[in-house]
Amino acid sequence: MSDNLPPLREVIEQYDLRAKKSFGQNFLFDLNLTRKIARAVPHLTESSVFEVGPGPGGLTRALLMEGAAQLVSVEKDTRCIPALDDIKAAYDGVFNYHIGDALEANPAKLLDADKPRHIAANLPYNVGTILLTNWMTEKQWKPWYQSLTLMFQKEVAERIVAEPGSKAYGRLAVLCQWRSEARKLFDVPAQAFTPPPKVTSAIVQIVPTDPVLPELDVRRLERFTAAAFGQRRKMLRAALKSLNIDGTALLEMGGFKETVRAEELSVLEICQLAKLWQDNEGALKRN
Ligand code: SAM
């Protein structure tokens, strides 16, 4: 199915939408690629989708062509208004958009709550990791959304899905894996974008699951992982000093050797230590 709208290159020309670096703009024109991303969104045809940064509408139009039941996009660049208005007219009642900063948007409120809700985006590189961290640290779990299908720089994608012991493993892997399944779907070469960025990109999909340690407070885990992975070359017991924790006592309590480093521990083990700290904060305080 095509959407009877002009090709994206014409849209860019017609509305003078040359990509601006300050907005993190690298546009996708290849319909095969955008439709492939859209098809990766689970149950798209029954779902409400939130998109960050539609720009001239490449991924937006692919999501609509593939049959999204509802799509709401938030774009910061006002230059995109006429292009987005054309899409809105073509998909009346299905597509809507807001101009503003996605960091301040409340997507749960923008989407119909009677349908499964998903997030899909070719994220602006300057706010991508912040948005992801916000979505992964929602207090209520499972959260309001059922999946995230997101484009990142490949290096960030690798940090999200990293396994213990690897160079990429750290805070982001723990936050994205302790109560979600995170996987890399496919790489996207720099030449697929206009203008091409300096690095390869990749699509990541994250699906929330039931937490293994439901009582562990996510804020506690955020603080723990920031300290544990903040000084990678240090042993964990030393890295935890910034939290005023007796790291040796904590590791002993958890049954770990006192020379262990954070990157050697599995996501579950990191969570277990954070939970032990949560439950024994007084006893573990350093004097
Ligand atoms: N979705 C389009 C595509 O795939 O071709 C554009 C993707 S481009 C990488 C990122 C888009 O996010 C740009 O349109 C940019 O203007 C927009 N953007 C940047 N910062 C934003 C923010 N804080 N909130 C909402 N949109 C933002």
Boltz pocket constraint, residues with backbone or C-beta under 6 A from the ligand:
constraints:
  - pocket:
      binder: B
      contacts: [[A, 22], [A, 23], [A, 24], [A, 25], [A, 26], [A, 27], [A, 28], [A, 29], [A, 52], [A, 53], [A, 54], [A, 55], [A, 56], [A, 57], [A, 58], [A, 59], [A, 60], [A, 74], [A, 75], [A, 76], [A, 77], [A, 100], [A, 101], [A, 102], [A, 103], [A, 122], [A, 123], [A, 124], [A, 125], [A, 127]]
      max_distance: 6.0
